Amino acid sequence: MAKARIEPAGWHRGMNYLEERKILDGILDKIEAIEKKIFFKDKIVWLPEYDDMMLTYLPPEEIKKYEAEGKNRKEILNIAEDKIAEASWNANKDVNMGSFWASRDKNRQNEVFMGNLYAGVIPEVAGSAKKDKEVYKKTYFAEHRVREVMRFLHKTGFERWTALQFDAQRQIEEERSARKCAPIRDLMNDSTFGEKALDDLKADDCTIKFEFLGKTACSVDPERKRVVLNSASTHEAAALSLVHAARIFQQDRISGSYFSDLSNEEYQAVRKADALAAQAAFAEETSLKHPKILETFKKNGNEPLYNAFKSTLTETDDLNAARSAAVDCYLKAAFPKSNIASETIDKICTFRYAKPEERKKKTEKSTLLNEPAFNAVFAAKARQGGR
């Protein structure tokens, strides 16, 4: 039996789709010419260069995963070959291959392994799919290994090349987004509310991107786990947007799909009020170190809501009460004639909602660290004549 060598002249890693296709076209033309000429009697030698070509069938991140698992090059090559063999099987399993056998000479048709292949591949023959597949891989695919590998590299070339381009573009965007996010994260890390928002977004495996959104501050897509920030926004506005986005994701976890109904305006109003209350708390917490965050929050039309938050916080020294007051302020403006049940508000909000009657004023306690304006103990002593 003669042995034919088909050199993949010019092939190298990283070439574009058109360059790769041209080389594969040439290889497949040569394979077809050899098979037609000698009626499958020849044997096409597997060259070392084909190993590198076959590895391109696997996405780079998949190869990195196998390497991290400790697999060596040979094991990864076996995985790539197995995937191509399975693709070849799926493409041919419903095809009657009688013509293939008829084209072979009698001696080779009588070989035992060919009989096994015939029994395994012909669809009319009963047998488990797994058994058929294994027979196919060990016989037909093994004999036409070069042709089938090149065929499926050719078939998936555009898909693989565009995937690589997409991965490269995605990496560029992620790096650009990380650079843009750095100063925003610095602002947020100066606040427990900001840190919590970043932790929540990370826990949700959320991606952050930047696009020009016109008058929209940010766009939240819970299904795709993506937040798009307005590229025209200031760092302070972007930080507020991320706090808002984190509340949206957390609401979905807490209240579930029922209260996420976009057609229910009251539910959506409560969700927005909850997010605004979180922003108010964040703005208040950073007001001394980063006063522009509070300025931005107020300029966005939220001054009445912040005033309600601040006055309640001052009176009660209770953050939940202050956030509850902020929620009520927004709902009163959004639905002046509506009376949303406090139980509903509590189920949607990401904190324990306090009813108005539960928001009690703080009581001053005499401690070493708090100097009272009026010393009740000494006043009482004076009234008793110093006794």
N, C-alpha and C positions, 0 to 999 in steps of 0.2 A: 504494500500500500504506500503510495506516494505521500509526502508531507508538504503542505503548502504554507508559506509564511506570508502574512499580510501585515506589512509595517504601517503603524498609525503615524505616518510622516507628518510632522508639524504639530502633533497634538501636545498640549501642555495645560497644566491647571490654570484656571482663571481666565481662559479664553471666552469670548462672547459667544452667544448662541449661533450666529451665522458662521463663525469660524469653525465651531465644533460640528455643526451640521454638514459643512462642506467636507470635512474629513470623514465623518460617518457615512455620508453618501458614497464616497469613494470606496470605503471598506465594504459596505453592503453590496455595491456593484461588483466588486471583485469576488465576494463570496458567491453571489448568484451566478457569475460566469463560471466559476469552478464547479459548482454543483450541477449546472446544466451540461457542462462539458463531459464530466466523468461519471455522471449518474450516482453521486453520493459515494463513490469508491475512495475518494481522496480524504485525507485527514488534515484539517486546518490546525496548525500548531498554536497553542495558547502562549502568547508572548508576555514577558514580565510587565511590559507597558500596559497591557490590558488590565492588570490589577488596579493601577491608579485610575484608569478610566472607569472601572466598575465601582470604585469607591465614591465617585461623584454621584452615583444613584442615591446615596444616603445624604440627607440634609446635614450640614456641618454641626448643628447643635446635637443631632443624634449621635454622630461620631464622638463628640466631646463627652456625651453621657456614657457611652460604652467605655471610653478611655478612663473616665472617672471611676467606673466600676472595676477597672483593672484588666480589661480585655486587651489582648495584644493585637498586632496588625492582622495576623492570620485569622484570628477569631472574628474580627470585624469584617474581613473580606468574605468569610463564610456567611455572615449575616447578610451582607449585600448580595451575594450570589443566591442565597436562599430566597430573598425577596424578589429578585429578578426571575428566578425559576418559578415562583408562585404566580407572578404576573403572567409569565408565559403559559403556565397551566390554565389560568383563568381565561386567557385569550383563546386557547385551543381546545378546552375540554368539551365544548359542544360541537366541535368540527369532526365530521367523519373522515378519518385519516386513511381510508382504504386506498386512495390514490397514491398515498405515500408508499404503502407497501407494494403496490403494483409496479411502481417505478424501480424497485430494487431487483437485483439479479437473484436467481433462484437460490444460490448457495447462502447468501446472506439472509434471505427470507426464512430459510429453514433453521437458522440459529435459534437456540432455545430462548435467549433473552429477548429476541424479537417477538417470539410467540407470547412471552409474558407481557411485553409492551402492548401488543395487539389486544390481549385480553384486558389489559388495564385501562387503555385509553379510549377504545371504541365506546361511545355513549350507550350503545344498545346492551353492552355487557353489564350485568348487575355486579355490584360490589360497593364497598364503602368509599366515600369521596376521599378519605384520608389515604386509603390503600392505593387508589387510582393515582392520586397526586404523587405519592412516593415512588410508584412505578414509573411515572412520567419523568420525574426528576432524574432517576437513576439510569434511564434508557434514552428516551428521545432528547431530553434537554442536555444530558451529559454528552451525547454524540454531536449535538449542534450547539455546543456551549458558546463558541465565538459568535455565531450568527445570532443566537437569541439575546446574548448580552448586548451586542451592538444594535440590534433591532430595538430593544427597549430603552437603551440610552438615546437612540434617535427619536423614538416615540415620545419620551418624556423630556427631551432637551429643552424645549421652550418653557415648560412648566418649571423645571429645575433652575433654569437661568433666571426667570422672572422672580422665583422665590429667593434666589441669592440676591438679586437686585433689591427686592423688597426688604430682606433682612439687613442689607447694608444701609438702605435708606432709613429703616427703623432705628438702627444703631446710631446713625447721625442725629436723628430727631431726638432720641433719648438723651444723648450727650448734650445736645443744645438745650433741651428742656431742663436737664439737671443744672446746667450753668445758670439758666434763667431763674430756676427755683431756689438756688442757693441763698440769695439775699432775702427772699420771702421766708424761707425756713428760719433764717436767723431771727427775723422779727417774731415769728411764731414760737420759737424756742425760748423766748423771754417770758412766756406766759404758760401757766398750767393748762388753760383752755386751748392755746395754740398747739402745745405739745400733744395734748389728747387728740386733737383733730388730726395731726400728722400721723399719730400712732393708729388711729382708726382707719385712715385712708390706706396705710401700709398693710394693716390686717386684712383689708378688703382687696388687696392686690390691685389697687387702683392706679391707673396711669394718668399722668398730668401732661397736657399738651397746651400749646399756645397758638391761637389763631385770632385774626381780627374779627370781632363779633359785633362791631358797630356800637350800639347803645346797650348791648347785653353784657353784663359783668362776667358771667360764666355760664357754661352749659354742662349739665350733669346727666350722664347716661348710666343709670344703675345696672342695666342688663349687660352692657359692654364694659362696665367698671372703668369708666373713663370720665375725667373732668377736663374740660377745655376752658382755659382762662383767656380772657381778652388780652391780646398782645399789646393793646394800647393802654391798659390799666397801669396805675402806679403799683409799687410793691405793697403799699398799705391796703389798697383796694383788692389786690390779689390775695393777700393774707385773709381778709374778711371773706372773700369768695371761697377759700379753702375751708374755713370754719363752717360756712353755710353748706358746702358740699358734704363735709363729714357728717353733719346732722342728717342730711337726706339719706345717706347710706345707713346710718344707725337707726333711723326711723323704720326703714324697711326691715331691719333685723328685729326691732322691738315690736312693732305693731303688725307686721306681716302684710300680705297682699291686700287684705280687706280694706284697710285704711289707706292703701296706696291708689285707690280708685280715682283716676284723673277726672272722671265725670262728676264726682261729688265735690262741689265747690267748698263746702264747709270743711271737709276733711283736709283738702288741699290748703285752705286758709290756716288751719291749725298747724299743719306741717310748716308752712312758711313762717308763722308766728314763732314757732319753736326755734327755727333756724335763726330768726332775727334776734330772739332772746339770747341765744348763744353768742351771736355777734356782739350784742350789747355787753355781755359779761366779759368777752375777750377785749373789747375796746376799753372798758373800764379798768381791767386788770393791767393793760399796757399804757394807760393814759399818762402816767408820769414819765416813763422811759421813752415811749413812742407816741407822743400826743397827736401826731398826724393820723393815726388809725382812728381815734375817736372823732377827729375833725372830719375825716372821710365818711365815717358812719353817719354822722349828723347831716352832712351835706347831701347824702343820698335820700333825704326825706325822712330820716328816722329820729329826729330830735324829740318829738313828743314821746315816742316809745322809750328813748333813752332816759328822758326826764322821769317817766313813770318807774323805770327800772331803778334809777339812782335814788329817787326820793324814798322808795320802799326799802332799798338796801340801807339807807341812812337811818330810817325809822326802826327797822327790825334787825338789822345786821344778819339777815338770813338770805342767802343767795337764791334758794328755791323760791322764797316769797318774792324776791325782786324779779326773777325770771317769769314767775307767774303773773306779776303785775304787767310786765312787758307783753306777755301773750294776750292778756285781757285788753290792753291798750290797742293792739293791732286788730283783734277780733271786733272790738267795738267800732273801729273805723271801717273795717271791711264789711261787717254785717251788723249795722246799727239796730236792725229790727229782729235779728235772730238771737236765739237763746240756746247756744250749744251746751249740752250737758257737761258738767265738770268731769264726769266719769269718762266721757269720750275724749276730752282734752287730755286727761291723765294717761289714757291708753296710747295716745299718739305721741305725746311729748317724750323727749329723751331724758327727762328729769321728773322728780315727783312734784306734780302740779299741786299747788296749795290754793284752796278756795279763799275768797276774800276774808271770810270770818276766821280763817286759820292763820292769817298773817298778823301775828301779835308783835307789838312794839317791844324793843329790847329793854331790859331793866338794868340800871346802873348798879354795879357791885363795887363795894369799897375794897380795893386791893392795893398792894404796895406799888403796883405799876400804874394805877389810875388815881390821879390826884383829884378829889372831888372839889367842886366849887364851894360847897357848903358842908362843913364837918358836923354831921348829926350827933356823933358820940360826944364831942366836947360841948356842943350846945345843950345837950341833955344834962351833962354834968353841971353846967353853969346854972341851969334852972333849979337844980337840986342843991345849990349852994356849995358845990364842989365836993359833995359827999360821994 
